[in-house]
Amino acid sequence: MINFILQTVVIMALSIMVSYIISKPISLFIKYEKELPNKYLNKIESALFKILGIDRNISMNYKQYFLSLIILNSIFIIFDTIFLMFQNKLSFIGPKYPGLSFDLAFNTAISFVTNTNLQHYIGVLSLSLTSQMLVIITTMFIGPSSGLASSLAFIRGFLRKSNSIGNFYVDFMRSLIFLILPISIISSIILVILGVPQTFSPFYNISSITHQIVYIGPVASLESIKLLGNNGGGFYGSNSINPFEDPSNLSNFFEMFLMLVFPLAIPLAFGNLLGKKRGLTLLGSILVSMIIIIVLSEILKPIGYISYRFGNYSGILFNSISLLTNTGAIDASLFSMSSSAIIAFLFSMFIQSIPGSIGTGFMYLIVYVLLTLFILGLMVGKMPEFIGMKISPKEIKLSVLVFLTHPLIILLPTAIALSAGYAIHILGNINSYTYTEVLYEFTSAAANNGSSYLGSLGNTFFFNISTALVMFIGRFLPIGLMLAISQSFSLKDRKAGLEPLPTQGILFLLLLDFMIFLLAVLTFIPFVIVGPLSW
């Protein structure tokens, strides 16, 4: 236990230190939406935008911004679907694999574009090396870049009065070229040093009594963006349980660190621009909530020995950080986890903001801040304000819509899957355990998390199409609504002075955490009681 506590503290401390460094360029990208103050970066950016035909002087309102995001992401969904369906004809590296069915290709394309990485297939047995590189690894950069770009625009709306929130293509390219791509390359090199393979050879033939084929490929490059971008999809079907993805205790530590870097950097960037104490309060809220979830996951002993290589504590810690950041990677089997761990993982995905995925997690946190201020305002009889701006009924209605979208797209398809017999078809008799598997599947899809009980068992027409729709709605509808909230605040007048309900300090931190967990418990506890709480 002491080793577990020490490991947790060291990972958190190191992540916060690096996140603080990364928060500086994020703050610059938010503040300087047209031209960067650094002349070298500005020259690189100008040349790049000229080649791509991007005019950074064009500003967008939230509708134009959101439409641009949808168009770019839809292009990749269409490309990925077509490529995976015809990979037997389009692959040019390594052996050719049969094309995927439309429903599986469609599910996989939406899964990776939405930063979910739900996998109803086994990578090394279903995808060619060309598909892994051109579709999977390439698309793994699109989701996190889109999420980070959205958060830049979202924060910008609170920063200054304007009828625009930025330019999506500018924010997207800055996020990709100056942050995610270079850090991912450095991380890939470190992973190679730590023993993760990186090669264009698809497999090794090992001469032994039984003759064995060991599948390999560009694992390190996939692994770095998988974790740094909170993607979660593995090169192998067993994800980071496979020693090629996570070969040692040191690589295990480094991979946990990677998952936390960007989600913790964004509240610090928010604080750089809108008050350090406010940013630290939000970061503190995230850390306290994370500790609660991690402790909850450790309450009961696991069903089995969950990690033979790293031990139970490291396995649970890795999975907890992965679920908290909506990464969805695992280095210990979910089937061996205790009911308390599964409950902790479910609540991580129900809440989505402690710290949540890159970009969107922080946006959800601000929605919780607005709901908390509204409820507290009703209790004390004061008009709620945030950063010197009054919170109007419009922002509250939009925040409520964001909050209600999540349970609706989880519970409706779960009920259909159970009542129409689709779950029985692949899981057999329905009991509290199999019910949990279905609830977990749609919760993971809605939260754009990607961890899954079903795995390749979910490769049926119903589960492929239903989870694809849930992933798409769960990703883009809340982003659109949250950008609308930002636009609404960007049109407001700011006033100096004390807030009626201070949003800085330990008191607000505790109230915010209390409201976050209260809302999650009131919404989902009946369904948790029927599921993992009944094991």
N, C-alpha and C positions, 0 to 999 in steps of 0.2 A: 504493500500500500504506500509506503514512504517513497519507493521508486516511482510509483504511478503519480503521486503528487508532485515530486520533483520534476519528472518528465513533463507534466502538464504546465507547470510554472515556467520552465525553461522555454518550451515551445511558444507559450503566450508572450513571454517577454521578448524573445527574439523576433517574433512576428510583428509585434508592435513597433520595435525599433526600425525594422526594414519598412514597415507600412508608413511610418512617419516620413521616411526619405521619399517614398513613392508619392506621398500625398502632396509634395511640393509641385511636381509637374502637373498633377491633376488639377491643383488649384489654379495654375497658370492657364491651363486649357479652358477652365470655366470662366476665368476673368477676362482673358484676351480671346474673344471668339473670332476675331478677324485676323489680326497679325500678332504673332508671338513677340515678346520683348527680346528674346535671344536671337541675334542676327544670323547665327549659323543655322539654328533650327528653322528660322524663317526662310532662309535661302533654300534649304532642302525641301521645305513644305511648298514653297512657291513653284519650284521646278516640278515636284510631284503632281501638284494640282493642275499645272499647265498641261502635263502629259495626259492626265485623266479627264481634263475638261471640267474641273470643279472651280466654280467661282465663289471664293470665300467671302465676298462682299454681299452675297445674297443671304438675307435673313429669312427665317421661316417661323410662322406661327405653329401652334401645337398640331394642328390638322395636317399642315404640309410636312412637318417633321415626322409625324407618325406615318403618313402615307409613304414618305421616302423610305422609312425603315421597313415597312411592309413590302414594298416593291423589291428592295434589295434582297430581303430574306426569302421572298417568294421565288425569285430567280434561282437561288441556290436550292430551294426545295424541288423545283422542276428539274434542274440539272442533275441533282443527286438521284432523284427517282428514276430518271431515264437511264443514267449511267449504270445504276445497280441492276436494273432490269435487263440491260444488254451488256453486262460486264464480260460475258463469254466472247463477245465480238470486239469490245473496246479495250480490253486489257492488253498491255504490251510488256509488262514485267512479270516474270515468273509464270507458273502454270495458270491456265485459264479455268475459271470456275463457272458453273451454270449460273445464268441470270436469276435474280430473285423474283418471286411473284410480285405482282403489282402491289398488293396490300402490305407485304413485308418491306418492299422498297420504299413505298410511301411512308410507312411508319418510321423506318430508319432515317429517311431524309428529314422529316419533320422533327424527329427526336434529336438529331444533331444540330439542326439549324436553331432550334429553340433552347439550346444549351441543356437539354435534358439527358440525352445519351441513354435512353431506355433501350435495351438490346434484347430483341426476341430472336436472336441468332447467336451462333458461336463463331466469333470472328475468324479464327484461323481455318475453320472448316467451311465457311460460307462466303468469305470475301477474298478476292484476288489481292495480290500485293498492290496492284495499280489502284484498286478501289480503296484500299486502306489509306493510300497516300493522297490520291486526288479527291476522294469524297470525304472519308472520315477525318483525316488529319487537317485537310484544308478547311472543312466546315467547322472544325473545332475552334478555329480562330474567329469565325463569323459571329457565333452566339455571344461569347464574352465581349467582343468589340462592340456589338450592338447594345448589349446591356450597359457597358461602361459609358458609351456615347449617350444613351438615354438618361443616365444619372447626371452627366454633365449638364444637359439641357434642363433637367429637373431642378438641380441646385441653382442654376442660373436664374430661374424664375423667381427665386426668393432673394436673389442678390441685388437686382436693380429693376427699376420701373421701365418697362418696354412692352411693345406689342409683339415682340418675337422672343423665342427662347434659343436661337442659334441656328446653325446649319448642320443637318444630320450628317452629310457626307464629310464635312470638315471634322466634326467630332469623331466620326467613325474611323477615318484615316489616321487622325492623331492618336486615338486609342490603340489602333492596330500597329502602326509603324513606329511610334515613339515609346510605347510602353509594353504592350503584350508580346509583340514579336521579338524584340531584343532580349527581354527577360526570359522568354521561352527558350531562345537559342542558348543563352548562358546556362539555364537549368538543364537543358538536354546534355550539354557537355559535362556538367557535374554528375548527372545520372550515369553517363557512360563511364566516368571515372569510378563511380560507385558500383559498377558491375552490370548495368542494364544494357542489353545488346542493341546495336545500331548497325544495320546492314541491309543491302538490297537482296541478299540471298533469302529465298523463301523458306528454306528448311535445310537441315543437316541429316544425312543418313548415317546412323550409328550401327556399325557392324557388331552384333552381339548374338547370343543364342537365339533370341526371338526377333532380331532386327527391329530397330526403332527409328522412327522419323521424328525429329525435334523441329517444330515450327518456330521460325524466328522472322525477323524483319526490322523495320525502322521503329523498334519498340521505344527507345529513349525519346525520340522526337514526339511520338504520340503521348508518351507518359508525362512529359513536361507540360504540354498544353492541356492535357486531360486534367491535371491537378491545379495548375496556375489559373486556368480559365474556368475552374469549377465545372468542368464538363462531366467527367466520371466514367465515360465509356472505355472499356479495356480492350487491349489488343487480343487478349485471350478471354475465353468464356468465363474463367474463374476470377478475372480482374486482377487486383493486386495481391490476391492469394497466391497467384503464380509467381514463383521465385524469379522469373525473368523480368517481371514488372517491378518487383520489390525484393531485391536479393538479400538485404542485410538490415540489421537494426539501425545503422546509420542512414541508409536509404529510406527506411520507414520514417525516421525522424524528419528527414528532409522533405519527404512527400507531405507529411502533416503540416509542416511549415509553409509549403507552397500553397496549400489550400486556403490559408488564412490571410495571405499577404494583401490581396486586393480588397476583399470585403472589409478588412480593418482599416485600410488606407482611406476609404471614401469618407467615413465620418470625421476623420482627422482633416481631410481637405475641406470639408464643410466648416469645421472649426477655424481653419486658417482664414476663411473668407468672412464668416459670420459670428466670430467670437470663439476664442480658444476654449473658454470655460463651457460654452454650449456644446462644442464638439467633443470635449472630454466627458461631459455628462452623457452624451449619446453613446460614446465608446464604452463608458463604464456600465451603462445599461446593458449593452451587448455582452460584456464580459461576465457580469453577474448572472444573466440569463443562461449563458453558456455553461457556467459552473453548475447551476441548478440542473440542467439537462445531463451533464456528464456525471454528476453525483447520482441522479435518478437511474441512469443506465448501469450503475455499479451496485445498486441496492441489493438485488438478488443475484445469487450465483448463476452462471450460465448453465444451460442444459448439458452441454458437453464441453470438452476441451477445445476452445474455439480457435486457438492459434498455436500450432506446434512449434513454429519458428520463433515467434516474438513473445509468447505468453499471453494469458487472458487479458491482463491490464492494457497492454499495448494494442491488442486487437480491438478491445472495446473503445479505447481512446481514439484510434484511427477512425473507426466507424462513426463514433460520435462527432468528431470534427468534420468528417465527410458529410454526414447528414445535416449538421448545423449550417454548413456552408452551401448546402444544396448541391454538393458535388456528386454524391451517389456512388463513389468508388468504395470498395470494401477490401480489407485484407484479412477478414475473418467471416466465416459463414453466418448468414442471418438465421439459418436453421438451428444453430447452436446457442443463439442468444436467449437470455431469460425474458420473461414477459415484461419486466420493468425496463429492460433495454429497448424492447420493441415499442413500448409506450413512449419512452423518451425520444426514440427516432421519429415516431408518428407526430409527436408534438413539435419536434423540430421542423417538420414539413408543414404542419398546420399553421405555424406562426410565420415562417419564411423570412424572418428579419433578425435572427440572432446568430451570426450576422447576415445569413442569407447569401444568395449568389452574388457574383460580381455585378455591381450596379443596381440591380433590381432589389436586392436585399435592403439596401439603405433607403430606397424609395418606399418600400413597405414600412420601414421603421418610422418614417415621417408621417405616413398615413396613421399609424398607431399614435404618434404624438398628437396629431390633430384630433383624433377621436378621444384621447385622454383629456386634452384641454377642453373639449366640448362637454364631456361628462362632468369634469370637475367644475366647469363654469356653471352648469345647471345646479350643482350641489351647493355652491357658495353664492350664487346669484350674481355672477359677474360675466360681462361679455368676454369670451375667450379671444386672446390675441396671440400671435406668433411672430416674433422678430419685428415687433412694432406695427403689425398689420392685423386688422380685425378678421376673424374667421367667420365667413358668411355662411348662410344655409347651403349655398351652392357647393362650397368645398366640403361640407359635412355630407351632403348627399352623394357626392362623387366618392368620398372616402368610404361611406357605407357600401356603395356599389362594389368598390374594390374588395372590401372585406367579405361581402356575401358571395361574390363570384367563386371564391375558393371552395366553400362547402357545397355549393350547388353542383359544380362540375366534378366533385368527388362522389357525392352521395347518390346522385341520379344514375350515373352509369354503374355504380356498385349495386344498386337495387335492381337494375335491369339485368346485369350479369347473373345475379343470384336467382331472381324470380323467373327468368326466361330459360334457365338451364344451361347457359353458356359456361358457367363456372363448374357445374357438375360434370360437364363433358370432359374436362381436363383434370379436375381435382377429385372427383368421386363424391362421396357423401359430404354434405355441408355441415360443419360443426364450427365451434368457436375458432379453431386453428385455420381451417380453410377459408372461413369468412374473413379472418385477418389478412390472409394472403391476397384476397380480392380487394379489400379496403386499402391495403398497403400499395397494391399495384396502381390504383387510380389516384391515391394520394401522392405517390411518387410522380406520376404523370402530370398531375395538376400543379405540383410545386416545381416542375421542371428539375426534378432531382435525379431520377433515373435508376436508383437502386431498386431491385426487384426480387420478389420471391419466385415469380413464375419463370423468369428466364426464357429459354427456348420453348417452354410449355405454352407461353403466351403467343406463339406463332400460329394463331388461328385468325380467320377473317374477322371475326367479331372483335377480338382483343386488339388486333393490329389497327383496325379502323377506329374503334372507340377510343383507344389510348392516343392515337394520332390527333383526333379532334380535341380531346381533353388537353393535350400538350399545346396545341396551337392556340386554343382559347385561353388556357391558363397562362400563356406567355404574353400574348399580344393585347388581349382585352384590358388587363390591369395596367400594362404600360401606357396604352392610349388614355385610360382614365386618369392615371397619375400625371401624365404630361398635361392633361386638361387642368388638373389642380394647380400645377406649376404656372401655367399660362394665366389662370385666374389670379394668382398672387402677383404675377409680374405686372398686372395692370393696376395694382393697388398703390395708394400713397403710403409712404413710410413715415412713422413719427418716432422721434427720440423720446427716451424716458423709460421708466420701469414698467415691466409687464404686469398686468393684474395678477396673473398666475406665473411666477418665474419658471422659466424652462432651463434653468442652470442650477446645478448643485445636487447634493445627495438626496434631498427630499423629493425632487422631481424624478430623479433616477429611480428611486424605490416605487414611487407612484406609477411611473411608466411601466416598469416591470410587472407590478401588480395587475395593472389593467390589461397588459398583453396576455398574461397567463389566464386572467379571469375570463376574457373574451374567448380565448381558445378553449378553455374548460367548459364554459357554458354552451359553446357551439358543438363540441365534438365528444364530450364525455359519455353520452349515452351509447355512442357507437364504439367507444373504447371499452366500455363495460361489457358489451356483447362479445367483443373480440378478445384481445390479449389479457384483459383483466379477469377473464373467465377461465384461463388456462389452468 
